[in-house]
Amino acid sequence: MRKTGLYVLLVVLLLATMAIVAPFAGANQLAGPVAPGAQDVAAAAGGKVEFVPGHNVPNAPMAPGAILFDNGPLVTHPGGGFGGADASAVQTAIGLTVYGAGHQLSANNRVADDFTVPAGETWTINTVTFYAYQTGSTTTSTMNHVNLRIWSGMPDVGSIVFGDTTTNRMASTSFTNDYRVLDTGLTVNNRPIMGQVTTVGTVLTAGTYWLDWQTGGTLASGPWAPPVSIVGQTGKPGANAMQSIAGAAFVALLDTTFPQDLPFMIEGSSSGGGPTPTPTTPPPPTPTPTPLPPRCPAGFSEVTLVNEGFEGTFPPAGWVVANSTSSCTGIPDWTNTDPGARGNLTGGSGLFAVADSDACGSGVAMNAQMWSPVLNLTGYTDPRIVFKYDYNDLGSADSGALDFSTDGGSTWSNITTWTVDDRGPKTYDGTFVSTSANTVIRWHYIAGWDWWWEVDDVAVTACQAPPTAVDLDDVSASNGTVTWAWMLAVLMAVTGVSVWRWRRGTN
């Protein structure tokens, strides 16, 4: 009898626990093991953290019409996912865990985020595109329902100005060419992200509005809404998305303690808010700028000795690359192949030279040099070097040195050194002192598993003296033969371009 009473008590407690937990099932899909059907969590890992320009790209529009608002980005690694598709990575290295937020029609879960119609504008909203996935789907979308509401303020606080919680407004759905993955497994393909284009057809005047929505699908998992994802950041600045579980009040959508935003795209047309009318009174005359003084002394001319954009064979003719790099699984040298797929961040265009320690992988000790051709600066003054660059520094272990040598590379003198971030587009413009016939310029990058140094559009110029006149006085000839030895010695001692001037010669 006592055992029977104990069993009854245990059953009652179990049912009570299930009643408490059940409404939260499917709230968020996390990256690792917790309660089945509720969350999924990856162990946090240490690692370097930095926003990487060129990684995040805008969401691709999926409906015709002008984009009025894009609350992205979602893609973190363009072309870095399964089969060359894009990847949207959960950044476990910086403590993020959420694959996606639950907004399942079947569980009456919803998500919400805001947008603003700028002052003076009126928007005609044709469509809104949302993003969701169901774990285990193929690239054929399994989404079959989206309903939405637009609020004049925060959900449950403002007034509903459009939509309801029952009407299916989904017009189309398709694969976005993007997979939701972990940063430790970019090519996993079991969470293909679908875009759902919804028909709206409403007009909004200036102000801040909130969208809330939920999505239905044919699979058991989700649908889940992947959050805005930016490489090296735990959330988008100003992130304030919300979530309602099983019809309860909306609360902040967090990944652990980090506020999140949700990607969506509004398309349509805008009126008003055009450019400020031109004033009726004419503007004051534009002042004439004072011309800069010439770089070279009067009578001198500026001569270009190097002009290199790294577009062809690398290293270019006359250039030298060398390294004493160890433990690099990528390219240990300077190259123009962009091993990190970062794009030209210098402000230049096309190909560029880069030493990329990040692309070498963990454990690398990078020591890479790039030398210019040997320059003969005999007879020149004021040599100058100009180039575009992007220097991405991680810590005290990495540096980028610009050096020059007057003995063909046996010894070096430093012009300047980068030891902190100096992100492009940037232009270096500096001078150095050399009149040597064996002058070489060097870009010397030293790093562990850090970031990179990009260089493009290198130009080396110098000032050349005006032509020098050489007077040959009292030249005479005997028996039709002129003695030239002394005259050649004089000419060879003159630098630059020489002009011969004959005076009082006899023959």
C-alpha positions as CSV (number, residue, x, y, z in Angstrom):
1,M,0.0,0.0,0.0
2,R,2.8,2.4,0.8
3,K,4.5,1.5,-2.5
4,T,1.3,2.2,-4.3
5,G,0.9,5.6,-2.7
6,L,4.6,6.4,-3.6
7,Y,4.0,5.4,-7.2
8,V,0.9,7.7,-7.4
9,L,2.9,10.6,-5.9
10,L,5.7,10.1,-8.5
11,V,3.2,10.0,-11.4
12,V,1.6,13.2,-10.1
13,L,5.0,15.0,-9.8
14,L,6.0,13.8,-13.3
15,L,2.7,15.0,-14.9
16,A,3.1,18.4,-13.1
17,T,6.7,18.7,-14.5
18,M,5.5,17.9,-18.0
19,A,2.8,20.5,-17.8
20,I,5.4,23.2,-16.9
21,V,7.9,22.2,-19.5
22,A,5.6,21.4,-22.4
23,P,4.8,25.0,-23.5
24,F,8.5,25.7,-24.0
25,A,9.2,22.8,-26.2
26,G,10.5,24.0,-29.5
27,A,11.4,27.5,-28.2
28,N,14.9,27.7,-29.7
29,Q,17.1,25.3,-31.5
30,L,20.5,25.5,-29.9
31,A,23.8,24.0,-30.9
32,G,24.3,21.1,-28.5
33,P,22.5,18.5,-26.3
34,V,19.8,19.6,-23.8
35,A,16.1,18.7,-23.5
36,P,14.9,16.8,-26.6
37,G,12.8,18.9,-28.9
38,A,13.6,22.1,-27.1
39,Q,17.2,23.0,-27.6
40,D,20.3,21.7,-29.3
41,V,24.1,23.4,-27.4
42,A,27.7,23.6,-28.6
43,A,30.4,23.8,-26.1
44,A,31.9,27.3,-26.2
45,A,35.4,27.4,-27.6
46,G,38.1,30.0,-27.3
47,G,39.4,31.7,-30.4
48,K,40.2,35.0,-32.0
49,V,37.3,37.4,-32.6
50,E,37.1,40.1,-35.1
51,F,34.6,41.4,-37.7
52,V,35.9,40.4,-41.1
53,P,34.9,42.8,-43.9
54,G,33.9,40.9,-47.0
55,H,32.6,37.8,-45.1
56,N,29.0,39.1,-44.5
57,V,27.0,39.8,-47.6
58,P,23.5,41.2,-48.0
59,N,20.6,38.8,-48.3
60,A,19.6,38.2,-51.9
61,P,16.2,39.7,-52.7
62,M,13.6,36.9,-53.6
63,A,10.8,39.1,-54.9
64,P,10.8,41.8,-57.6
65,G,10.7,45.4,-56.4
66,A,12.9,48.0,-54.7
67,I,14.3,46.9,-51.3
68,L,13.0,49.3,-48.7
69,F,14.5,47.7,-45.7
70,D,16.9,44.8,-45.2
71,N,17.3,43.6,-41.6
72,G,20.3,41.3,-42.4
73,P,22.9,40.0,-42.8
74,L,22.5,36.3,-42.5
75,V,25.3,34.9,-44.6
76,T,28.7,34.8,-42.8
77,H,30.7,32.8,-45.3
78,P,29.8,33.4,-48.9
79,G,30.7,30.3,-50.9
80,G,32.0,28.6,-47.8
81,G,29.2,26.1,-47.3
82,F,28.3,22.7,-48.6
83,G,28.9,22.3,-52.4
84,G,30.1,26.0,-52.7
85,A,26.8,27.4,-51.3
86,D,26.8,30.1,-48.6
87,A,27.0,29.4,-44.9
88,S,25.4,31.1,-41.9
89,A,27.5,30.1,-38.9
90,V,26.7,29.9,-35.2
91,Q,29.8,31.4,-33.8
92,T,30.5,29.0,-30.9
93,A,34.0,30.4,-30.6
94,I,32.6,33.6,-29.0
95,G,29.9,32.0,-26.9
96,L,26.9,31.8,-29.2
97,T,24.7,28.7,-29.2
98,V,21.4,29.3,-31.0
99,Y,20.9,27.8,-34.5
100,G,17.4,29.3,-34.7
101,A,14.4,30.7,-32.8
102,G,11.2,28.7,-32.6
103,H,8.3,30.3,-34.4
104,Q,6.3,27.2,-35.2
105,L,2.7,27.5,-36.2
106,S,2.0,24.1,-34.6
107,A,3.2,25.3,-31.2
108,N,1.8,28.9,-31.5
109,N,5.3,30.3,-31.1
110,R,6.0,33.7,-32.7
111,V,9.0,36.0,-33.3
112,A,9.1,39.8,-33.8
113,D,11.4,42.6,-34.8
114,D,11.2,46.3,-35.7
115,F,11.8,48.6,-38.7
116,T,11.5,52.3,-39.4
117,V,9.9,54.3,-42.2
118,P,12.1,57.4,-42.4
119,A,10.7,60.9,-41.8
120,G,9.0,62.4,-44.8
121,E,8.5,59.0,-46.5
122,T,5.5,56.9,-47.2
123,W,6.1,53.2,-48.0
124,T,3.9,51.0,-50.1
125,I,4.9,47.5,-48.9
126,N,4.3,44.8,-51.6
127,T,6.1,41.9,-50.0
128,V,8.1,40.9,-46.9
129,T,10.6,38.0,-47.1
130,F,11.3,35.9,-44.0
131,Y,13.9,33.1,-43.5
132,A,13.5,29.7,-41.8
133,Y,14.7,26.1,-41.9
134,Q,13.6,22.7,-40.8
135,T,16.4,20.4,-39.7
136,G,16.8,17.4,-42.0
137,S,15.1,18.9,-45.1
138,T,16.5,18.8,-48.6
139,T,16.9,22.0,-50.6
140,T,13.2,21.7,-51.6
141,S,11.3,23.9,-49.2
142,T,9.0,22.3,-46.7
143,M,7.4,25.6,-45.6
144,N,3.7,25.9,-46.2
145,H,2.4,28.8,-44.1
146,V,3.4,32.3,-42.9
147,N,1.1,34.7,-41.1
148,L,2.1,38.1,-39.9
149,R,1.1,41.3,-38.1
150,I,2.4,44.8,-38.3
151,W,2.2,46.9,-35.1
152,S,2.4,50.6,-34.6
153,G,4.5,49.9,-31.5
154,M,5.9,46.9,-29.7
155,P,3.8,43.8,-29.8
156,D,1.2,43.6,-27.1
157,V,1.7,47.3,-26.5
158,G,1.0,49.1,-29.9
159,S,-1.9,48.7,-32.2
160,I,-2.1,46.2,-35.1
161,V,-2.2,48.2,-38.4
162,F,-2.1,45.2,-40.7
163,G,-2.4,41.4,-40.7
164,D,-3.6,38.7,-38.3
165,T,-2.6,35.4,-36.8
166,T,-4.6,33.1,-39.2
167,T,-4.3,34.3,-42.8
168,N,-1.6,32.4,-44.8
169,R,0.2,35.2,-46.7
170,M,3.0,33.1,-48.1
171,A,3.2,33.6,-51.9
172,S,6.4,31.5,-52.6
173,T,9.2,29.7,-50.9
174,S,12.6,28.5,-52.1
175,F,16.1,27.6,-51.0
176,T,18.3,30.7,-50.4
177,N,21.6,28.9,-51.3
178,D,22.5,29.2,-47.6
179,Y,23.0,26.6,-44.9
180,R,22.7,27.2,-41.1
181,V,25.8,25.6,-39.6
182,L,28.4,25.8,-36.8
183,D,31.6,27.7,-37.2
184,T,33.3,24.3,-36.6
185,G,31.5,22.6,-39.5
186,L,30.8,25.0,-42.3
187,T,30.0,22.3,-44.9
188,V,27.2,20.5,-42.9
189,N,24.0,20.5,-45.0
190,N,21.1,19.4,-42.8
191,R,19.7,22.9,-42.2
192,P,19.1,24.5,-45.6
193,I,17.6,28.0,-45.1
194,M,14.4,28.8,-47.1
195,G,13.1,32.2,-48.0
196,Q,9.4,32.8,-47.7
197,V,8.0,35.7,-49.7
198,T,4.7,37.0,-48.2
199,T,2.2,39.3,-49.9
200,V,1.4,42.4,-47.8
201,G,0.0,45.2,-49.9
202,T,-0.3,48.0,-47.3
203,V,0.8,51.6,-47.0
204,L,2.8,53.0,-44.0
205,T,3.7,56.6,-43.2
206,A,6.9,57.6,-41.3
207,G,7.4,55.9,-37.9
208,T,8.7,52.8,-36.2
209,Y,6.8,49.6,-36.6
210,W,7.1,46.0,-35.4
211,L,6.5,42.8,-37.4
212,D,5.6,39.6,-35.7
213,W,5.2,36.3,-37.6
214,Q,5.1,32.5,-37.4
215,T,5.8,29.8,-40.0
216,G,4.4,26.4,-40.7
217,G,6.2,23.4,-42.3
218,T,5.7,19.8,-43.1
219,L,8.5,18.3,-41.0
220,A,8.6,17.6,-37.3
221,S,11.6,20.0,-36.6
222,G,10.8,23.7,-36.4
223,P,10.4,25.8,-38.4
224,W,13.3,27.8,-36.9
225,A,14.2,31.4,-37.6
226,P,18.0,31.9,-37.9
227,P,19.2,35.1,-36.3
228,V,21.2,37.9,-37.9
229,S,24.8,36.7,-38.1
230,I,27.9,38.9,-38.3
231,V,31.4,37.4,-38.1
232,G,33.1,38.2,-34.9
233,Q,30.0,39.8,-33.2
234,T,27.6,38.3,-30.7
235,G,24.8,40.3,-32.1
236,K,23.9,43.2,-34.4
237,P,24.3,46.6,-32.8
238,G,20.8,47.6,-31.5
239,A,19.5,44.0,-31.7
240,N,16.1,43.8,-30.0
241,A,14.1,40.9,-31.5
242,M,11.4,39.3,-29.4
243,Q,9.7,35.9,-29.0
244,S,6.4,34.6,-27.8
245,I,6.1,31.0,-26.6
246,A,2.7,29.3,-26.9
247,G,0.9,32.6,-27.1
248,A,2.5,34.1,-24.0
249,A,3.7,37.7,-23.8
250,F,6.6,38.7,-26.0
251,V,10.0,38.7,-24.3
252,A,13.5,39.6,-25.5
253,L,15.1,37.0,-27.8
254,L,18.5,36.1,-26.4
255,D,21.3,33.8,-27.2
256,T,22.6,33.0,-23.7
257,T,22.8,36.7,-22.6
258,F,23.2,38.3,-26.0
259,P,20.3,40.2,-27.6
260,Q,19.5,39.0,-31.2
261,D,18.0,40.4,-34.3
262,L,16.1,38.5,-37.0
263,P,16.6,38.9,-40.8
264,F,13.8,40.0,-43.0
265,M,13.5,42.0,-46.2
266,I,10.8,44.6,-47.1
267,E,10.2,45.4,-50.8
268,G,7.9,47.9,-52.4
269,S,8.0,51.6,-53.3
270,S,8.6,54.8,-51.5
271,S,7.3,58.3,-52.0
272,G,8.3,61.6,-50.4
273,G,11.5,62.1,-48.5
274,G,13.3,63.3,-51.6
275,P,16.3,65.5,-51.8
276,T,16.2,68.9,-50.2
277,P,15.0,71.6,-52.7
278,T,17.6,73.8,-54.2
279,P,17.7,77.2,-52.5
280,T,16.4,80.1,-54.7
281,T,19.4,82.2,-53.9
282,P,22.6,81.2,-55.7
283,P,25.2,79.6,-53.6
284,P,28.4,81.5,-52.9
285,P,31.2,81.0,-55.4
286,T,33.4,78.1,-54.7
287,P,36.8,79.3,-53.5
288,T,39.7,78.5,-55.8
289,P,42.0,76.0,-54.0
290,T,45.6,77.0,-53.4
291,P,47.7,74.7,-55.6
292,L,50.1,72.4,-53.8
293,P,53.7,73.2,-54.3
294,P,55.5,70.8,-56.7
295,R,57.1,67.8,-54.9
296,C,60.4,68.1,-56.8
297,P,62.7,71.2,-56.8
298,A,62.3,73.8,-59.5
299,G,63.6,72.4,-62.8
300,F,63.5,68.8,-61.6
301,S,61.0,66.3,-63.0
302,E,59.3,63.4,-61.1
303,V,60.2,60.0,-62.6
304,T,58.2,56.8,-62.0
305,L,60.5,53.9,-61.2
306,V,58.0,51.3,-60.1
307,N,54.3,51.0,-60.9
308,E,52.8,47.6,-59.9
309,G,49.2,46.5,-59.4
310,F,50.0,42.7,-59.0
311,E,47.5,41.7,-61.8
312,G,49.6,39.2,-63.7
313,T,52.2,36.5,-62.8
314,F,53.2,36.6,-59.2
315,P,55.8,37.6,-58.1
316,P,56.0,40.2,-60.9
317,A,59.1,40.4,-63.0
318,G,62.1,41.6,-60.9
319,W,60.2,41.1,-57.6
320,V,61.2,38.5,-55.0
321,V,59.2,36.7,-52.3
322,A,60.9,34.7,-49.6
323,N,59.9,33.2,-46.3
324,S,61.0,31.3,-43.2
325,T,57.4,30.4,-42.3
326,S,56.7,27.2,-40.4
327,S,53.6,25.1,-39.8
328,C,51.5,26.8,-42.5
329,T,48.8,24.6,-44.1
330,G,48.1,27.4,-46.6
331,I,50.5,29.7,-48.5
332,P,53.5,30.7,-46.4
333,D,54.5,33.5,-48.8
334,W,53.2,36.8,-50.1
335,T,50.8,35.9,-53.0
336,N,48.1,37.4,-55.2
337,T,45.8,34.4,-55.0
338,D,43.8,35.7,-51.9
339,P,44.0,32.4,-49.9
340,G,41.6,33.8,-47.3
341,A,38.9,34.8,-49.9
342,R,38.8,38.3,-48.4
343,G,38.6,40.5,-51.5
344,N,40.6,43.6,-52.1
345,L,40.3,45.7,-48.9
346,T,43.0,48.2,-49.8
347,G,40.9,50.6,-51.8
348,G,42.4,49.2,-55.0
349,S,40.8,46.9,-57.5
350,G,41.4,43.5,-59.0
351,L,44.3,41.4,-57.7
352,F,46.6,42.4,-54.8
353,A,49.5,41.1,-52.8
354,V,48.7,39.6,-49.4
355,A,50.5,37.8,-46.6
356,D,47.7,35.9,-44.8
357,S,48.6,34.2,-41.6
358,D,45.0,33.4,-40.8
359,A,44.7,31.3,-43.9
360,C,47.8,29.4,-42.8
361,G,45.9,27.9,-39.8
362,S,46.5,27.3,-36.1
363,G,50.1,26.9,-35.0
364,V,51.7,28.9,-37.9
365,A,54.8,31.0,-37.3
366,M,54.7,33.3,-40.4
367,N,57.7,35.2,-41.6
368,A,57.2,36.4,-45.2
369,Q,59.1,39.0,-47.2
370,M,58.2,40.7,-50.5
371,W,61.0,42.7,-52.3
372,S,60.7,45.2,-55.0
373,P,63.0,45.1,-58.0
374,V,66.5,46.5,-57.5
375,L,66.3,50.3,-58.2
376,N,69.2,52.4,-59.5
377,L,68.7,55.7,-57.7
378,T,72.1,57.2,-58.8
379,G,71.5,60.7,-59.8
380,Y,68.0,60.9,-58.3
381,T,66.8,62.8,-55.2
382,D,63.8,62.5,-52.9
383,P,62.7,58.9,-53.5
384,R,59.0,58.4,-52.6
385,I,56.9,55.3,-52.1
386,V,53.1,55.2,-52.3
387,F,50.8,52.2,-52.0
388,K,47.4,51.1,-50.9
389,Y,47.0,48.7,-48.0
390,D,44.9,46.9,-45.4
391,Y,46.7,45.8,-42.2
392,N,44.7,43.6,-39.9
393,D,46.5,43.2,-36.5
394,L,45.5,40.7,-33.8
395,G,48.1,41.2,-31.0
396,S,51.6,41.9,-30.0
397,A,53.0,38.9,-31.9
398,D,52.3,40.3,-35.4
399,S,53.9,43.2,-37.3
400,G,54.2,44.6,-40.7
401,A,57.5,46.4,-41.5
402,L,58.3,48.6,-44.6
403,D,62.1,48.6,-45.0
404,F,64.7,49.6,-47.6
405,S,68.2,48.5,-48.4
406,T,71.0,50.3,-50.2
407,D,73.1,47.2,-50.7
408,G,70.8,44.9,-52.6
409,G,69.2,43.4,-49.5
410,S,72.2,42.5,-47.3
411,T,71.2,45.1,-44.7
412,W,68.0,46.9,-44.0
413,S,66.7,50.2,-42.6
414,N,63.2,50.7,-41.4
415,I,60.8,53.3,-43.0
416,T,57.8,52.5,-40.8
417,T,56.2,49.6,-39.0
418,W,52.5,48.6,-38.3
419,T,51.8,46.9,-35.0
420,V,48.1,47.8,-34.5
421,D,45.1,47.6,-36.7
422,D,45.2,50.0,-39.7
423,R,42.3,48.8,-41.8
424,G,41.8,49.7,-45.4
425,P,41.1,51.4,-47.6
426,K,44.3,53.2,-46.7
427,T,47.2,54.8,-48.6
428,Y,50.8,55.0,-47.4
429,D,52.8,58.0,-48.8
430,G,56.3,58.4,-47.5
431,T,59.9,59.1,-48.4
432,F,63.3,57.5,-47.7
433,V,66.9,58.5,-48.4
434,S,68.9,56.6,-50.9
435,T,71.1,57.4,-53.9
436,S,72.3,53.8,-54.3
437,A,72.3,51.8,-57.5
438,N,71.3,48.8,-55.4
439,T,68.2,50.0,-53.6
440,V,65.5,47.5,-52.7
441,I,62.2,48.1,-50.8
442,R,60.8,45.3,-48.6
443,W,57.4,44.4,-47.1
444,H,58.1,42.1,-44.1
445,Y,55.2,40.4,-42.3
446,I,55.7,38.5,-39.1
447,A,52.8,36.8,-37.4
448,G,51.4,33.8,-35.5
449,W,47.9,32.6,-36.3
450,D,46.8,36.2,-36.7
451,W,45.3,38.0,-39.6
452,W,46.8,39.6,-42.8
453,W,48.5,42.4,-44.6
454,E,47.2,43.4,-48.1
455,V,49.2,45.7,-50.5
456,D,48.2,47.1,-53.9
457,D,49.1,49.7,-56.5
458,V,52.7,50.3,-55.5
459,A,54.4,53.3,-57.0
460,V,58.0,54.4,-56.4
461,T,59.0,57.8,-57.8
462,A,62.1,60.1,-57.5
463,C,63.2,63.5,-58.7
464,Q,65.5,63.8,-61.6
465,A,67.8,66.8,-62.1
466,P,67.5,68.9,-65.3
467,P,69.9,68.3,-68.2
468,T,73.5,69.4,-67.5
469,A,75.5,71.4,-70.1
470,V,79.1,70.4,-70.6
471,D,81.4,73.0,-72.2
472,L,84.3,71.7,-74.3
473,D,86.6,74.7,-74.7
474,D,89.5,75.1,-77.1
475,V,89.1,71.8,-78.9
476,S,91.7,71.3,-81.6
477,A,92.6,68.7,-84.1
478,S,95.9,67.7,-85.6
479,N,96.0,66.0,-89.0
480,G,92.3,65.5,-88.9
481,T,92.3,63.5,-85.7
482,V,90.6,64.8,-82.5
483,T,91.8,63.6,-79.1
484,W,88.7,62.4,-77.1
485,A,90.0,60.7,-74.0
486,W,89.9,63.7,-71.7
487,M,86.5,64.7,-72.9
488,L,85.0,61.2,-72.2
489,A,86.3,61.3,-68.7
490,V,84.5,64.6,-68.2
491,L,81.2,63.3,-69.6
492,M,81.2,60.2,-67.5
493,A,81.6,62.2,-64.4
494,V,78.3,64.0,-65.1
495,T,75.1,62.5,-63.8
496,G,71.7,62.7,-65.4
497,V,71.3,63.8,-69.0
498,S,74.2,65.6,-70.6
499,V,74.3,68.2,-73.3
500,W,77.5,68.8,-75.2
501,R,78.3,72.3,-76.2
502,W,81.2,73.1,-78.5
503,R,83.1,76.4,-78.3
504,R,86.1,77.7,-80.1
505,G,87.0,74.4,-81.7
506,T,89.5,74.2,-84.6
507,N,90.3,71.4,-87.0
